[in-house]
Amino acid sequence: MASVPSEYVPAAVVSPEEVREHRRSYLGFERMVAFSALHIALAWACLALAFIGHAPVVAFLLGVGGSLVTIAAFVIYGASHDA
């Protein structure tokens, strides 16, 4: 029989409140990672548009507008989907 680590806690001992808190923090972290990835992709696209595409004004407007839309979308989505 395999030995059980000393920090193992059976599922019956974990309260539903702890499970809800863990799930909430996990989903918050997941949203933060998704926002970071999207914002990095937006920044790279704007840099490519500005330097390779020779359209710095369009890239600036896309970057500022895209950042504001991304922030607003994540705030609205986070407020409506909190568990």
mmCIF file of the N, C-alpha and C atoms, coordinates in Angstrom:
data_MODEL
# 
_entry.id   MODEL 
# 
loop_
_atom_site.group_PDB 
_atom_site.id 
_atom_site.type_symbol 
_atom_site.label_atom_id 
_atom_site.label_alt_id 
_atom_site.label_comp_id 
_atom_site.label_asym_id 
_atom_site.label_entity_id 
_atom_site.label_seq_id 
_atom_site.pdbx_PDB_ins_code 
_atom_site.Cartn_x 
_atom_site.Cartn_y 
_atom_site.Cartn_z 
_atom_site.occupancy 
_atom_site.B_iso_or_equiv 
_atom_site.pdbx_formal_charge 
_atom_site.auth_seq_id 
_atom_site.auth_comp_id 
_atom_site.auth_asym_id 
_atom_site.auth_atom_id 
_atom_site.pdbx_PDB_model_num 
ATOM 1   N N  . MET A 1 1  ? 0.846   -1.177 0.000   1.00 0.00 ? 1  MET A N  1 
ATOM 2   C CA . MET A 1 1  ? 0.000   0.000  0.000   1.00 0.00 ? 1  MET A CA 1 
ATOM 3   C C  . MET A 1 1  ? 0.886   1.232  0.000   1.00 0.00 ? 1  MET A C  1 
ATOM 4   N N  . ALA A 1 2  ? 0.563   2.194  -0.841  1.00 0.00 ? 2  ALA A N  1 
ATOM 5   C CA . ALA A 1 2  ? 1.364   3.413  -0.961  1.00 0.00 ? 2  ALA A CA 1 
ATOM 6   C C  . ALA A 1 2  ? 1.127   4.309  0.250   1.00 0.00 ? 2  ALA A C  1 
ATOM 7   N N  . SER A 1 3  ? 2.191   4.981  0.662   1.00 0.00 ? 3  SER A N  1 
ATOM 8   C CA . SER A 1 3  ? 2.048   5.880  1.799   1.00 0.00 ? 3  SER A CA 1 
ATOM 9   C C  . SER A 1 3  ? 1.424   7.198  1.344   1.00 0.00 ? 3  SER A C  1 
ATOM 10  N N  . VAL A 1 4  ? 0.655   7.792  2.228   1.00 0.00 ? 4  VAL A N  1 
ATOM 11  C CA . VAL A 1 4  ? -0.038  9.042  1.935   1.00 0.00 ? 4  VAL A CA 1 
ATOM 12  C C  . VAL A 1 4  ? 0.785   10.186 2.526   1.00 0.00 ? 4  VAL A C  1 
ATOM 13  N N  . PRO A 1 5  ? 1.029   11.247 1.761   1.00 0.00 ? 5  PRO A N  1 
ATOM 14  C CA . PRO A 1 5  ? 1.782   12.383 2.311   1.00 0.00 ? 5  PRO A CA 1 
ATOM 15  C C  . PRO A 1 5  ? 1.092   12.963 3.533   1.00 0.00 ? 5  PRO A C  1 
ATOM 16  N N  . SER A 1 6  ? 1.881   13.482 4.450   1.00 0.00 ? 6  SER A N  1 
ATOM 17  C CA . SER A 1 6  ? 1.321   13.985 5.702   1.00 0.00 ? 6  SER A CA 1 
ATOM 18  C C  . SER A 1 6  ? 0.421   15.192 5.491   1.00 0.00 ? 6  SER A C  1 
ATOM 19  N N  . GLU A 1 7  ? 0.606   15.967 4.403   1.00 0.00 ? 7  GLU A N  1 
ATOM 20  C CA . GLU A 1 7  ? -0.231  17.142 4.176   1.00 0.00 ? 7  GLU A CA 1 
ATOM 21  C C  . GLU A 1 7  ? -1.519  16.816 3.416   1.00 0.00 ? 7  GLU A C  1 
ATOM 22  N N  . TYR A 1 8  ? -1.750  15.539 3.130   1.00 0.00 ? 8  TYR A N  1 
ATOM 23  C CA . TYR A 1 8  ? -2.964  15.133 2.421   1.00 0.00 ? 8  TYR A CA 1 
ATOM 24  C C  . TYR A 1 8  ? -4.173  15.351 3.313   1.00 0.00 ? 8  TYR A C  1 
ATOM 25  N N  . VAL A 1 9  ? -5.199  16.014 2.740   1.00 0.00 ? 9  VAL A N  1 
ATOM 26  C CA . VAL A 1 9  ? -6.446  16.244 3.470   1.00 0.00 ? 9  VAL A CA 1 
ATOM 27  C C  . VAL A 1 9  ? -7.561  15.594 2.661   1.00 0.00 ? 9  VAL A C  1 
ATOM 28  N N  . PRO A 1 10 ? -8.273  14.642 3.256   1.00 0.00 ? 10 PRO A N  1 
ATOM 29  C CA . PRO A 1 10 ? -9.372  14.005 2.524   1.00 0.00 ? 10 PRO A CA 1 
ATOM 30  C C  . PRO A 1 10 ? -10.422 15.033 2.108   1.00 0.00 ? 10 PRO A C  1 
ATOM 31  N N  . ALA A 1 11 ? -11.104 14.777 1.006   1.00 0.00 ? 11 ALA A N  1 
ATOM 32  C CA . ALA A 1 11 ? -12.095 15.710 0.475   1.00 0.00 ? 11 ALA A CA 1 
ATOM 33  C C  . ALA A 1 11 ? -13.238 15.947 1.463   1.00 0.00 ? 11 ALA A C  1 
ATOM 34  N N  . ALA A 1 12 ? -13.529 14.972 2.302   1.00 0.00 ? 12 ALA A N  1 
ATOM 35  C CA . ALA A 1 12 ? -14.631 15.120 3.248   1.00 0.00 ? 12 ALA A CA 1 
ATOM 36  C C  . ALA A 1 12 ? -14.319 16.168 4.310   1.00 0.00 ? 12 ALA A C  1 
ATOM 37  N N  . VAL A 1 13 ? -13.030 16.462 4.531   1.00 0.00 ? 13 VAL A N  1 
ATOM 38  C CA . VAL A 1 13 ? -12.650 17.415 5.566   1.00 0.00 ? 13 VAL A CA 1 
ATOM 39  C C  . VAL A 1 13 ? -12.672 18.857 5.043   1.00 0.00 ? 13 VAL A C  1 
ATOM 40  N N  . VAL A 1 14 ? -12.514 19.047 3.744   1.00 0.00 ? 14 VAL A N  1 
ATOM 41  C CA . VAL A 1 14 ? -12.485 20.381 3.161   1.00 0.00 ? 14 VAL A CA 1 
ATOM 42  C C  . VAL A 1 14 ? -13.911 20.920 3.095   1.00 0.00 ? 14 VAL A C  1 
ATOM 43  N N  . SER A 1 15 ? -14.098 22.104 3.639   1.00 0.00 ? 15 SER A N  1 
ATOM 44  C CA . SER A 1 15 ? -15.440 22.681 3.673   1.00 0.00 ? 15 SER A CA 1 
ATOM 45  C C  . SER A 1 15 ? -15.821 23.232 2.298   1.00 0.00 ? 15 SER A C  1 
ATOM 46  N N  . PRO A 1 16 ? -17.101 23.307 2.030   1.00 0.00 ? 16 PRO A N  1 
ATOM 47  C CA . PRO A 1 16 ? -17.561 23.882 0.759   1.00 0.00 ? 16 PRO A CA 1 
ATOM 48  C C  . PRO A 1 16 ? -17.109 25.331 0.581   1.00 0.00 ? 16 PRO A C  1 
ATOM 49  N N  . GLU A 1 17 ? -16.996 26.057 1.668   1.00 0.00 ? 17 GLU A N  1 
ATOM 50  C CA . GLU A 1 17 ? -16.534 27.452 1.595   1.00 0.00 ? 17 GLU A CA 1 
ATOM 51  C C  . GLU A 1 17 ? -15.091 27.518 1.098   1.00 0.00 ? 17 GLU A C  1 
ATOM 52  N N  . GLU A 1 18 ? -14.248 26.595 1.567   1.00 0.00 ? 18 GLU A N  1 
ATOM 53  C CA . GLU A 1 18 ? -12.862 26.554 1.102   1.00 0.00 ? 18 GLU A CA 1 
ATOM 54  C C  . GLU A 1 18 ? -12.780 26.219 -0.385  1.00 0.00 ? 18 GLU A C  1 
ATOM 55  N N  . VAL A 1 19 ? -13.647 25.318 -0.822  1.00 0.00 ? 19 VAL A N  1 
ATOM 56  C CA . VAL A 1 19 ? -13.675 24.948 -2.239  1.00 0.00 ? 19 VAL A CA 1 
ATOM 57  C C  . VAL A 1 19 ? -14.098 26.146 -3.085  1.00 0.00 ? 19 VAL A C  1 
ATOM 58  N N  . ARG A 1 20 ? -15.123 26.891 -2.627  1.00 0.00 ? 20 ARG A N  1 
ATOM 59  C CA . ARG A 1 20 ? -15.572 28.083 -3.353  1.00 0.00 ? 20 ARG A CA 1 
ATOM 60  C C  . ARG A 1 20 ? -14.474 29.135 -3.424  1.00 0.00 ? 20 ARG A C  1 
ATOM 61  N N  . GLU A 1 21 ? -13.780 29.365 -2.309  1.00 0.00 ? 21 GLU A N  1 
ATOM 62  C CA . GLU A 1 21 ? -12.689 30.350 -2.293  1.00 0.00 ? 21 GLU A CA 1 
ATOM 63  C C  . GLU A 1 21 ? -11.558 29.934 -3.222  1.00 0.00 ? 21 GLU A C  1 
ATOM 64  N N  . HIS A 1 22 ? -11.230 28.648 -3.215  1.00 0.00 ? 22 HIS A N  1 
ATOM 65  C CA . HIS A 1 22 ? -10.168 28.162 -4.094  1.00 0.00 ? 22 HIS A CA 1 
ATOM 66  C C  . HIS A 1 22 ? -10.569 28.328 -5.557  1.00 0.00 ? 22 HIS A C  1 
ATOM 67  N N  . ARG A 1 23 ? -11.802 27.986 -5.877  1.00 0.00 ? 23 ARG A N  1 
ATOM 68  C CA . ARG A 1 23 ? -12.278 28.114 -7.253  1.00 0.00 ? 23 ARG A CA 1 
ATOM 69  C C  . ARG A 1 23 ? -12.279 29.570 -7.686  1.00 0.00 ? 23 ARG A C  1 
ATOM 70  N N  . ARG A 1 24 ? -12.692 30.463 -6.791  1.00 0.00 ? 24 ARG A N  1 
ATOM 71  C CA . ARG A 1 24 ? -12.722 31.895 -7.119  1.00 0.00 ? 24 ARG A CA 1 
ATOM 72  C C  . ARG A 1 24 ? -11.322 32.437 -7.386  1.00 0.00 ? 24 ARG A C  1 
ATOM 73  N N  . SER A 1 25 ? -10.357 32.041 -6.563  1.00 0.00 ? 25 SER A N  1 
ATOM 74  C CA . SER A 1 25 ? -8.996  32.524 -6.779  1.00 0.00 ? 25 SER A CA 1 
ATOM 75  C C  . SER A 1 25 ? -8.407  31.910 -8.049  1.00 0.00 ? 25 SER A C  1 
ATOM 76  N N  . TYR A 1 26 ? -8.732  30.659 -8.338  1.00 0.00 ? 26 TYR A N  1 
ATOM 77  C CA . TYR A 1 26 ? -8.248  30.020 -9.565  1.00 0.00 ? 26 TYR A CA 1 
ATOM 78  C C  . TYR A 1 26 ? -8.806  30.722 -10.797 1.00 0.00 ? 26 TYR A C  1 
ATOM 79  N N  . LEU A 1 27 ? -10.097 31.022 -10.789 1.00 0.00 ? 27 LEU A N  1 
ATOM 80  C CA . LEU A 1 27 ? -10.694 31.705 -11.936 1.00 0.00 ? 27 LEU A CA 1 
ATOM 81  C C  . LEU A 1 27 ? -10.148 33.118 -12.085 1.00 0.00 ? 27 LEU A C  1 
ATOM 82  N N  . GLY A 1 28 ? -9.884  33.784 -10.980 1.00 0.00 ? 28 GLY A N  1 
ATOM 83  C CA . GLY A 1 28 ? -9.282  35.111 -11.048 1.00 0.00 ? 28 GLY A CA 1 
ATOM 84  C C  . GLY A 1 28 ? -7.891  35.065 -11.662 1.00 0.00 ? 28 GLY A C  1 
ATOM 85  N N  . PHE A 1 29 ? -7.117  34.076 -11.265 1.00 0.00 ? 29 PHE A N  1 
ATOM 86  C CA . PHE A 1 29 ? -5.778  33.913 -11.840 1.00 0.00 ? 29 PHE A CA 1 
ATOM 87  C C  . PHE A 1 29 ? -5.867  33.568 -13.322 1.00 0.00 ? 29 PHE A C  1 
ATOM 88  N N  . GLU A 1 30 ? -6.829  32.726 -13.679 1.00 0.00 ? 30 GLU A N  1 
ATOM 89  C CA . GLU A 1 30 ? -7.017  32.355 -15.081 1.00 0.00 ? 30 GLU A CA 1 
ATOM 90  C C  . GLU A 1 30 ? -7.354  33.583 -15.926 1.00 0.00 ? 30 GLU A C  1 
ATOM 91  N N  . ARG A 1 31 ? -8.216  34.464 -15.412 1.00 0.00 ? 31 ARG A N  1 
ATOM 92  C CA . ARG A 1 31 ? -8.557  35.699 -16.130 1.00 0.00 ? 31 ARG A CA 1 
ATOM 93  C C  . ARG A 1 31 ? -7.346  36.610 -16.271 1.00 0.00 ? 31 ARG A C  1 
ATOM 94  N N  . MET A 1 32 ? -6.540  36.687 -15.219 1.00 0.00 ? 32 MET A N  1 
ATOM 95  C CA . MET A 1 32 ? -5.354  37.535 -15.268 1.00 0.00 ? 32 MET A CA 1 
ATOM 96  C C  . MET A 1 32 ? -4.371  37.035 -16.332 1.00 0.00 ? 32 MET A C  1 
ATOM 97  N N  . VAL A 1 33 ? -4.179  35.728 -16.415 1.00 0.00 ? 33 VAL A N  1 
ATOM 98  C CA . VAL A 1 33 ? -3.280  35.157 -17.416 1.00 0.00 ? 33 VAL A CA 1 
ATOM 99  C C  . VAL A 1 33 ? -3.834  35.394 -18.822 1.00 0.00 ? 33 VAL A C  1 
ATOM 100 N N  . ALA A 1 34 ? -5.133  35.212 -19.009 1.00 0.00 ? 34 ALA A N  1 
ATOM 101 C CA . ALA A 1 34 ? -5.741  35.447 -20.319 1.00 0.00 ? 34 ALA A CA 1 
ATOM 102 C C  . ALA A 1 34 ? -5.605  36.911 -20.729 1.00 0.00 ? 34 ALA A C  1 
ATOM 103 N N  . PHE A 1 35 ? -5.857  37.823 -19.781 1.00 0.00 ? 35 PHE A N  1 
ATOM 104 C CA . PHE A 1 35 ? -5.702  39.252 -20.073 1.00 0.00 ? 35 PHE A CA 1 
ATOM 105 C C  . PHE A 1 35 ? -4.264  39.575 -20.447 1.00 0.00 ? 35 PHE A C  1 
ATOM 106 N N  . SER A 1 36 ? -3.309  39.033 -19.714 1.00 0.00 ? 36 SER A N  1 
ATOM 107 C CA . SER A 1 36 ? -1.896  39.290 -20.001 1.00 0.00 ? 36 SER A CA 1 
ATOM 108 C C  . SER A 1 36 ? -1.514  38.790 -21.388 1.00 0.00 ? 36 SER A C  1 
ATOM 109 N N  . ALA A 1 37 ? -1.949  37.604 -21.745 1.00 0.00 ? 37 ALA A N  1 
ATOM 110 C CA . ALA A 1 37 ? -1.628  37.051 -23.065 1.00 0.00 ? 37 ALA A CA 1 
ATOM 111 C C  . ALA A 1 37 ? -2.240  37.898 -24.174 1.00 0.00 ? 37 ALA A C  1 
ATOM 112 N N  . LEU A 1 38 ? -3.493  38.303 -24.009 1.00 0.00 ? 38 LEU A N  1 
ATOM 113 C CA . LEU A 1 38 ? -4.133  39.132 -25.031 1.00 0.00 ? 38 LEU A CA 1 
ATOM 114 C C  . LEU A 1 38 ? -3.469  40.500 -25.140 1.00 0.00 ? 38 LEU A C  1 
ATOM 115 N N  . HIS A 1 39 ? -3.091  41.068 -24.012 1.00 0.00 ? 39 HIS A N  1 
ATOM 116 C CA . HIS A 1 39 ? -2.462  42.387 -24.041 1.00 0.00 ? 39 HIS A CA 1 
ATOM 117 C C  . HIS A 1 39 ? -1.071  42.315 -24.677 1.00 0.00 ? 39 HIS A C  1 
ATOM 118 N N  . ILE A 1 40 ? -0.333  41.269 -24.421 1.00 0.00 ? 40 ILE A N  1 
ATOM 119 C CA . ILE A 1 40 ? 0.985   41.093 -25.055 1.00 0.00 ? 40 ILE A CA 1 
ATOM 120 C C  . ILE A 1 40 ? 0.819   40.913 -26.562 1.00 0.00 ? 40 ILE A C  1 
ATOM 121 N N  . ALA A 1 41 ? -0.162  40.129 -26.983 1.00 0.00 ? 41 ALA A N  1 
ATOM 122 C CA . ALA A 1 41 ? -0.412  39.938 -28.418 1.00 0.00 ? 41 ALA A CA 1 
ATOM 123 C C  . ALA A 1 41 ? -0.801  41.260 -29.078 1.00 0.00 ? 41 ALA A C  1 
ATOM 124 N N  . LEU A 1 42 ? -1.612  42.053 -28.392 1.00 0.00 ? 42 LEU A N  1 
ATOM 125 C CA . LEU A 1 42 ? -1.998  43.362 -28.922 1.00 0.00 ? 42 LEU A CA 1 
ATOM 126 C C  . LEU A 1 42 ? -0.781  44.277 -29.051 1.00 0.00 ? 42 LEU A C  1 
ATOM 127 N N  . ALA A 1 43 ? 0.081   44.276 -28.051 1.00 0.00 ? 43 ALA A N  1 
ATOM 128 C CA . ALA A 1 43 ? 1.278   45.114 -28.091 1.00 0.00 ? 43 ALA A CA 1 
ATOM 129 C C  . ALA A 1 43 ? 2.204   44.700 -29.236 1.00 0.00 ? 43 ALA A C  1 
ATOM 130 N N  . TRP A 1 44 ? 2.394   43.398 -29.426 1.00 0.00 ? 44 TRP A N  1 
ATOM 131 C CA . TRP A 1 44 ? 3.232   42.919 -30.531 1.00 0.00 ? 44 TRP A CA 1 
ATOM 132 C C  . TRP A 1 44 ? 2.637   43.299 -31.874 1.00 0.00 ? 44 TRP A C  1 
ATOM 133 N N  . ALA A 1 45 ? 1.325   43.174 -32.010 1.00 0.00 ? 45 ALA A N  1 
ATOM 134 C CA . ALA A 1 45 ? 0.670   43.536 -33.278 1.00 0.00 ? 45 ALA A CA 1 
ATOM 135 C C  . ALA A 1 45 ? 0.828   45.025 -33.561 1.00 0.00 ? 45 ALA A C  1 
ATOM 136 N N  . CYS A 1 46 ? 0.694   45.846 -32.541 1.00 0.00 ? 46 CYS A N  1 
ATOM 137 C CA . CYS A 1 46 ? 0.854   47.295 -32.729 1.00 0.00 ? 46 CYS A CA 1 
ATOM 138 C C  . CYS A 1 46 ? 2.295   47.652 -33.065 1.00 0.00 ? 46 CYS A C  1 
ATOM 139 N N  . LEU A 1 47 ? 3.248   47.004 -32.432 1.00 0.00 ? 47 LEU A N  1 
ATOM 140 C CA . LEU A 1 47 ? 4.653   47.261 -32.765 1.00 0.00 ? 47 LEU A CA 1 
ATOM 141 C C  . LEU A 1 47 ? 4.957   46.849 -34.201 1.00 0.00 ? 47 LEU A C  1 
ATOM 142 N N  . ALA A 1 48 ? 4.432   45.713 -34.615 1.00 0.00 ? 48 ALA A N  1 
ATOM 143 C CA . ALA A 1 48 ? 4.644   45.267 -35.997 1.00 0.00 ? 48 ALA A CA 1 
ATOM 144 C C  . ALA A 1 48 ? 4.003   46.232 -36.980 1.00 0.00 ? 48 ALA A C  1 
ATOM 145 N N  . LEU A 1 49 ? 2.811   46.690 -36.667 1.00 0.00 ? 49 LEU A N  1 
ATOM 146 C CA . LEU A 1 49 ? 2.128   47.638 -37.544 1.00 0.00 ? 49 LEU A CA 1 
ATOM 147 C C  . LEU A 1 49 ? 2.884   48.958 -37.626 1.00 0.00 ? 49 LEU A C  1 
ATOM 148 N N  . ALA A 1 50 ? 3.428   49.407 -36.508 1.00 0.00 ? 50 ALA A N  1 
ATOM 149 C CA . ALA A 1 50 ? 4.133   50.682 -36.481 1.00 0.00 ? 50 ALA A CA 1 
ATOM 150 C C  . ALA A 1 50 ? 5.475   50.618 -37.202 1.00 0.00 ? 50 ALA A C  1 
ATOM 151 N N  . PHE A 1 51 ? 6.264   49.598 -36.928 1.00 0.00 ? 51 PHE A N  1 
ATOM 152 C CA . PHE A 1 51 ? 7.626   49.563 -37.466 1.00 0.00 ? 51 PHE A CA 1 
ATOM 153 C C  . PHE A 1 51 ? 7.722   48.861 -38.806 1.00 0.00 ? 51 PHE A C  1 
ATOM 154 N N  . ILE A 1 52 ? 7.030   47.767 -38.986 1.00 0.00 ? 52 ILE A N  1 
ATOM 155 C CA . ILE A 1 52 ? 7.114   47.027 -40.241 1.00 0.00 ? 52 ILE A CA 1 
ATOM 156 C C  . ILE A 1 52 ? 6.101   47.582 -41.247 1.00 0.00 ? 52 ILE A C  1 
ATOM 157 N N  . GLY A 1 53 ? 4.919   47.927 -40.753 1.00 0.00 ? 53 GLY A N  1 
ATOM 158 C CA . GLY A 1 53 ? 3.879   48.422 -41.640 1.00 0.00 ? 53 GLY A CA 1 
ATOM 159 C C  . GLY A 1 53 ? 3.928   49.914 -41.886 1.00 0.00 ? 53 GLY A C  1 
ATOM 160 N N  . HIS A 1 54 ? 4.830   50.627 -41.211 1.00 0.00 ? 54 HIS A N  1 
ATOM 161 C CA . HIS A 1 54 ? 4.999   52.072 -41.390 1.00 0.00 ? 54 HIS A CA 1 
ATOM 162 C C  . HIS A 1 54 ? 3.690   52.834 -41.165 1.00 0.00 ? 54 HIS A C  1 
ATOM 163 N N  . ALA A 1 55 ? 2.945   52.451 -40.136 1.00 0.00 ? 55 ALA A N  1 
ATOM 164 C CA . ALA A 1 55 ? 1.694   53.131 -39.802 1.00 0.00 ? 55 ALA A CA 1 
ATOM 165 C C  . ALA A 1 55 ? 1.657   53.402 -38.295 1.00 0.00 ? 55 ALA A C  1 
ATOM 166 N N  . PRO A 1 56 ? 2.543   54.281 -37.790 1.00 0.00 ? 56 PRO A N  1 
ATOM 167 C CA . PRO A 1 56 ? 2.614   54.481 -36.341 1.00 0.00 ? 56 PRO A CA 1 
ATOM 168 C C  . PRO A 1 56 ? 1.364   55.097 -35.723 1.00 0.00 ? 56 PRO A C  1 
ATOM 169 N N  . VAL A 1 57 ? 0.680   55.984 -36.438 1.00 0.00 ? 57 VAL A N  1 
ATOM 170 C CA . VAL A 1 57 ? -0.517  56.614 -35.871 1.00 0.00 ? 57 VAL A CA 1 
ATOM 171 C C  . VAL A 1 57 ? -1.632  55.579 -35.723 1.00 0.00 ? 57 VAL A C  1 
ATOM 172 N N  . VAL A 1 58 ? -1.820  54.771 -36.746 1.00 0.00 ? 58 VAL A N  1 
ATOM 173 C CA . VAL A 1 58 ? -2.841  53.718 -36.685 1.00 0.00 ? 58 VAL A CA 1 
ATOM 174 C C  . VAL A 1 58 ? -2.493  52.718 -35.581 1.00 0.00 ? 58 VAL A C  1 
ATOM 175 N N  . ALA A 1 59 ? -1.217  52.377 -35.469 1.00 0.00 ? 59 ALA A N  1 
ATOM 176 C CA . ALA A 1 59 ? -0.792  51.441 -34.436 1.00 0.00 ? 59 ALA A CA 1 
ATOM 177 C C  . ALA A 1 59 ? -1.039  52.016 -33.041 1.00 0.00 ? 59 ALA A C  1 
ATOM 178 N N  . PHE A 1 60 ? -0.764  53.298 -32.869 1.00 0.00 ? 60 PHE A N  1 
ATOM 179 C CA . PHE A 1 60 ? -0.999  53.940 -31.573 1.00 0.00 ? 60 PHE A CA 1 
ATOM 180 C C  . PHE A 1 60 ? -2.485  53.927 -31.221 1.00 0.00 ? 60 PHE A C  1 
ATOM 181 N N  . LEU A 1 61 ? -3.319  54.311 -32.183 1.00 0.00 ? 61 LEU A N  1 
ATOM 182 C CA . LEU A 1 61 ? -4.761  54.330 -31.932 1.00 0.00 ? 61 LEU A CA 1 
ATOM 183 C C  . LEU A 1 61 ? -5.297  52.930 -31.667 1.00 0.00 ? 61 LEU A C  1 
ATOM 184 N N  . LEU A 1 62 ? -4.809  51.945 -32.410 1.00 0.00 ? 62 LEU A N  1 
ATOM 185 C CA . LEU A 1 62 ? -5.217  50.559 -32.174 1.00 0.00 ? 62 LEU A CA 1 
ATOM 186 C C  . LEU A 1 62 ? -4.755  50.076 -30.800 1.00 0.00 ? 62 LEU A C  1 
ATOM 187 N N  . GLY A 1 63 ? -3.557  50.451 -30.417 1.00 0.00 ? 63 GLY A N  1 
ATOM 188 C CA . GLY A 1 63 ? -3.038  50.046 -29.109 1.00 0.00 ? 63 GLY A CA 1 
ATOM 189 C C  . GLY A 1 63 ? -3.830  50.636 -27.957 1.00 0.00 ? 63 GLY A C  1 
ATOM 190 N N  . VAL A 1 64 ? -4.083  51.939 -28.018 1.00 0.00 ? 64 VAL A N  1 
ATOM 191 C CA . VAL A 1 64 ? -4.843  52.598 -26.946 1.00 0.00 ? 64 VAL A CA 1 
ATOM 192 C C  . VAL A 1 64 ? -6.285  52.100 -26.932 1.00 0.00 ? 64 VAL A C  1 
ATOM 193 N N  . GLY A 1 65 ? -6.915  52.086 -28.101 1.00 0.00 ? 65 GLY A N  1 
ATOM 194 C CA . GLY A 1 65 ? -8.303  51.613 -28.172 1.00 0.00 ? 65 GLY A CA 1 
ATOM 195 C C  . GLY A 1 65 ? -8.433  50.150 -27.799 1.00 0.00 ? 65 GLY A C  1 
ATOM 196 N N  . GLY A 1 66 ? -7.514  49.329 -28.280 1.00 0.00 ? 66 GLY A N  1 
ATOM 197 C CA . GLY A 1 66 ? -7.547  47.903 -27.949 1.00 0.00 ? 66 GLY A CA 1 
ATOM 198 C C  . GLY A 1 66 ? -7.336  47.640 -26.478 1.00 0.00 ? 66 GLY A C  1 
ATOM 199 N N  . SER A 1 67 ? -6.443  48.408 -25.867 1.00 0.00 ? 67 SER A N  1 
ATOM 200 C CA . SER A 1 67 ? -6.215  48.250 -24.423 1.00 0.00 ? 67 SER A CA 1 
ATOM 201 C C  . SER A 1 67 ? -7.471  48.614 -23.631 1.00 0.00 ? 67 SER A C  1 
ATOM 202 N N  . LEU A 1 68 ? -8.101  49.727 -23.999 1.00 0.00 ? 68 LEU A N  1 
ATOM 203 C CA . LEU A 1 68 ? -9.318  50.139 -23.289 1.00 0.00 ? 68 LEU A CA 1 
ATOM 204 C C  . LEU A 1 68 ? -10.449 49.131 -23.472 1.00 0.00 ? 68 LEU A C  1 
ATOM 205 N N  . VAL A 1 69 ? -10.601 48.630 -24.682 1.00 0.00 ? 69 VAL A N  1 
ATOM 206 C CA . VAL A 1 69 ? -11.656 47.635 -24.940 1.00 0.00 ? 69 VAL A CA 1 
ATOM 207 C C  . VAL A 1 69 ? -11.363 46.338 -24.191 1.00 0.00 ? 69 VAL A C  1 
ATOM 208 N N  . THR A 1 70 ? -10.094 45.923 -24.180 1.00 0.00 ? 70 THR A N  1 
ATOM 209 C CA . THR A 1 70 ? -9.732  44.691 -23.473 1.00 0.00 ? 70 THR A CA 1 
ATOM 210 C C  . THR A 1 70 ? -9.983  44.824 -21.976 1.00 0.00 ? 70 THR A C  1 
ATOM 211 N N  . ILE A 1 71 ? -9.583  45.946 -21.398 1.00 0.00 ? 71 ILE A N  1 
ATOM 212 C CA . ILE A 1 71 ? -9.813  46.176 -19.966 1.00 0.00 ? 71 ILE A CA 1 
ATOM 213 C C  . ILE A 1 71 ? -11.307 46.191 -19.671 1.00 0.00 ? 71 ILE A C  1 
ATOM 214 N N  . ALA A 1 72 ? -12.081 46.921 -20.476 1.00 0.00 ? 72 ALA A N  1 
ATOM 215 C CA . ALA A 1 72 ? -13.529 46.996 -20.256 1.00 0.00 ? 72 ALA A CA 1 
ATOM 216 C C  . ALA A 1 72 ? -14.183 45.621 -20.378 1.00 0.00 ? 72 ALA A C  1 
ATOM 217 N N  . ALA A 1 73 ? -13.767 44.850 -21.370 1.00 0.00 ? 73 ALA A N  1 
ATOM 218 C CA . ALA A 1 73 ? -14.354 43.521 -21.556 1.00 0.00 ? 73 ALA A CA 1 
ATOM 219 C C  . ALA A 1 73 ? -14.063 42.613 -20.365 1.00 0.00 ? 73 ALA A C  1 
ATOM 220 N N  . PHE A 1 74 ? -12.838 42.658 -19.860 1.00 0.00 ? 74 PHE A N  1 
ATOM 221 C CA . PHE A 1 74 ? -12.517 41.804 -18.725 1.00 0.00 ? 74 PHE A CA 1 
ATOM 222 C C  . PHE A 1 74 ? -13.195 42.273 -17.442 1.00 0.00 ? 74 PHE A C  1 
ATOM 223 N N  . VAL A 1 75 ? -13.388 43.575 -17.286 1.00 0.00 ? 75 VAL A N  1 
ATOM 224 C CA . VAL A 1 75 ? -14.104 44.071 -16.098 1.00 0.00 ? 75 VAL A CA 1 
ATOM 225 C C  . VAL A 1 75 ? -15.564 43.646 -16.166 1.00 0.00 ? 75 VAL A C  1 
ATOM 226 N N  . ILE A 1 76 ? -16.187 43.821 -17.326 1.00 0.00 ? 76 ILE A N  1 
ATOM 227 C CA . ILE A 1 76 ? -17.593 43.449 -17.480 1.00 0.00 ? 76 ILE A CA 1 
ATOM 228 C C  . ILE A 1 76 ? -17.765 41.935 -17.343 1.00 0.00 ? 76 ILE A C  1 
ATOM 229 N N  . TYR A 1 77 ? -16.900 41.175 -18.011 1.00 0.00 ? 77 TYR A N  1 
ATOM 230 C CA . TYR A 1 77 ? -16.987 39.716 -17.930 1.00 0.00 ? 77 TYR A CA 1 
ATOM 231 C C  . TYR A 1 77 ? -16.748 39.237 -16.498 1.00 0.00 ? 77 TYR A C  1 
ATOM 232 N N  . GLY A 1 78 ? -15.780 39.818 -15.813 1.00 0.00 ? 78 GLY A N  1 
ATOM 233 C CA . GLY A 1 78 ? -15.468 39.410 -14.441 1.00 0.00 ? 78 GLY A CA 1 
ATOM 234 C C  . GLY A 1 78 ? -16.602 39.724 -13.485 1.00 0.00 ? 78 GLY A C  1 
ATOM 235 N N  . ALA A 1 79 ? -17.250 40.873 -13.669 1.00 0.00 ? 79 ALA A N  1 
ATOM 236 C CA . ALA A 1 79 ? -18.345 41.261 -12.785 1.00 0.00 ? 79 ALA A CA 1 
ATOM 237 C C  . ALA A 1 79 ? -19.575 40.384 -12.998 1.00 0.00 ? 79 ALA A C  1 
ATOM 238 N N  . SER A 1 80 ? -19.796 39.948 -14.236 1.00 0.00 ? 80 SER A N  1 
ATOM 239 C CA . SER A 1 80 ? -20.993 39.163 -14.511 1.00 0.00 ? 80 SER A CA 1 
ATOM 240 C C  . SER A 1 80 ? -20.793 37.663 -14.298 1.00 0.00 ? 80 SER A C  1 
ATOM 241 N N  . HIS A 1 81 ? -19.545 37.205 -14.162 1.00 0.00 ? 81 HIS A N  1 
ATOM 242 C CA . HIS A 1 81 ? -19.277 35.774 -14.020 1.00 0.00 ? 81 HIS A CA 1 
ATOM 243 C C  . HIS A 1 81 ? -18.592 35.411 -12.711 1.00 0.00 ? 81 HIS A C  1 
ATOM 244 N N  . ASP A 1 82 ? -18.630 36.283 -11.719 1.00 0.00 ? 82 ASP A N  1 
ATOM 245 C CA . ASP A 1 82 ? -18.045 35.925 -10.423 1.00 0.00 ? 82 ASP A CA 1 
ATOM 246 C C  . ASP A 1 82 ? -18.900 34.860 -9.764  1.00 0.00 ? 82 ASP A C  1 
ATOM 247 N N  . ALA A 1 83 ? -18.209 33.868 -9.226  1.00 0.00 ? 83 ALA A N  1 
ATOM 248 C CA . ALA A 1 83 ? -18.921 32.757 -8.597  1.00 0.00 ? 83 ALA A CA 1 
ATOM 249 C C  . ALA A 1 83 ? -19.158 33.009 -7.133  1.00 0.00 ? 83 ALA A C  1 
# 
